[in-house]
Amino acid sequence: MGILNGPSNGVAGGGNISTQVSTSVNTPGLANPRTNYTYICTAVLTFTLPTAIGNTGVYTIKNTSAGIVTLSTTSAQTIDGSAPGTIAAGGCLEVFSNNSNWLIQSKYL
């Protein structure tokens, strides 16, 4: 994958590196600086976003399984002001941090 510019991610002078991860087990999201992540969830699982505090990455979570992917956050952080939810089969969610919680950039749930 190439280099992407993250929305409102506070990265001065350029974009983040993109990393794709395929997973079939409960997974905590990685949080390397200046990295955008795409997680391909191939089974029913729980995906936990890392802390939003200081996080400059964009996270795309795609559910390619026939079941539901459950979302979780760190320290009761929210996604667009709400508790984390689920991503239906075939659904996709893209979020970024406002340095305290997660905001939805795009979704197909």
C-alpha positions as CSV (number, residue, x, y, z in Angstrom):
1,M,0.0,0.0,0.0
2,G,1.2,3.6,-0.6
3,I,1.2,6.7,1.5
4,L,-2.1,8.3,2.5
5,N,-2.9,11.6,4.0
6,G,-4.9,11.2,7.2
7,P,-7.8,13.7,7.8
8,S,-7.3,16.1,10.6
9,N,-4.6,13.9,12.1
10,G,-2.2,16.6,13.0
11,V,0.7,15.1,11.0
12,A,2.7,18.0,9.7
13,G,4.1,17.9,6.2
14,G,2.7,14.8,4.8
15,G,0.9,11.6,5.0
16,N,1.0,8.5,7.1
17,I,2.3,5.1,6.1
18,S,-0.4,2.5,5.5
19,T,-0.4,-1.0,6.9
20,Q,-2.9,-3.8,6.2
21,V,-3.5,-6.6,8.7
22,S,-5.7,-9.6,8.1
23,T,-7.1,-11.2,11.3
24,S,-9.4,-14.1,12.4
25,V,-9.0,-13.7,16.1
26,N,-9.8,-11.0,18.7
27,T,-7.4,-8.2,17.9
28,P,-6.1,-5.0,19.6
29,G,-5.3,-2.3,17.1
30,L,-1.7,-1.3,16.7
31,A,-0.7,2.4,17.3
32,N,2.6,3.2,15.6
33,P,3.1,6.9,15.0
34,R,2.2,8.2,11.5
35,T,0.6,4.9,10.4
36,N,-2.8,4.3,9.0
37,Y,-4.2,0.8,9.5
38,T,-6.6,-1.4,7.5
39,Y,-7.9,-4.4,9.4
40,I,-9.5,-7.2,7.3
41,C,-11.6,-9.2,9.8
42,T,-12.1,-12.7,8.3
43,A,-14.1,-14.2,11.2
44,V,-16.4,-13.2,14.0
45,L,-14.2,-11.4,16.5
46,T,-13.8,-8.3,18.7
47,F,-11.6,-5.5,17.4
48,T,-10.3,-3.1,20.0
49,L,-9.2,0.3,18.9
50,P,-6.0,1.6,20.7
51,T,-6.2,4.7,22.8
52,A,-7.3,7.8,20.8
53,I,-5.0,10.0,23.0
54,G,-2.0,11.1,20.9
55,N,-3.1,8.8,18.0
56,T,-2.5,10.2,14.5
57,G,-3.6,7.2,12.5
58,V,-6.7,6.4,10.5
59,Y,-8.2,3.0,11.2
60,T,-10.3,1.1,8.6
61,I,-12.0,-2.0,9.9
62,K,-13.6,-4.2,7.1
63,N,-15.7,-7.3,8.0
64,T,-15.3,-9.9,5.4
65,S,-16.8,-12.7,7.6
66,A,-20.4,-14.0,7.4
67,G,-20.9,-12.8,11.1
68,I,-20.6,-9.7,13.2
69,V,-17.4,-7.9,14.3
70,T,-17.8,-6.3,17.7
71,L,-15.9,-3.0,18.3
72,S,-14.3,-2.1,21.5
73,T,-12.3,1.0,22.7
74,T,-9.8,1.8,25.3
75,S,-10.7,3.6,28.6
76,A,-14.4,4.0,27.7
77,Q,-13.5,6.2,24.7
78,T,-16.4,6.8,22.3
79,I,-16.9,6.6,18.6
80,D,-18.7,9.8,17.4
81,G,-20.0,10.3,21.0
82,S,-21.5,6.8,21.3
83,A,-20.4,3.5,22.8
84,P,-18.7,1.2,20.3
85,G,-21.1,-1.0,18.3
86,T,-20.7,-3.7,15.7
87,I,-19.9,-4.1,12.0
88,A,-22.2,-6.4,10.0
89,A,-21.0,-8.9,7.5
90,G,-19.6,-7.0,4.5
91,G,-19.5,-3.7,6.5
92,C,-16.7,-1.3,6.9
93,L,-15.9,1.5,9.3
94,E,-13.1,4.2,9.1
95,V,-12.3,6.3,12.2
96,F,-9.7,8.8,13.3
97,S,-8.8,10.4,16.6
98,N,-9.6,13.9,17.9
99,N,-7.0,13.2,20.6
100,S,-9.5,12.1,23.2
101,N,-12.1,9.9,21.3
102,W,-12.8,8.4,17.9
103,L,-14.7,10.1,15.1
104,I,-16.2,8.4,12.1
105,Q,-14.7,9.4,8.7
106,S,-16.8,6.9,6.7
107,K,-19.0,3.9,7.3
108,Y,-20.9,1.2,5.6
109,L,-22.4,-0.9,8.3
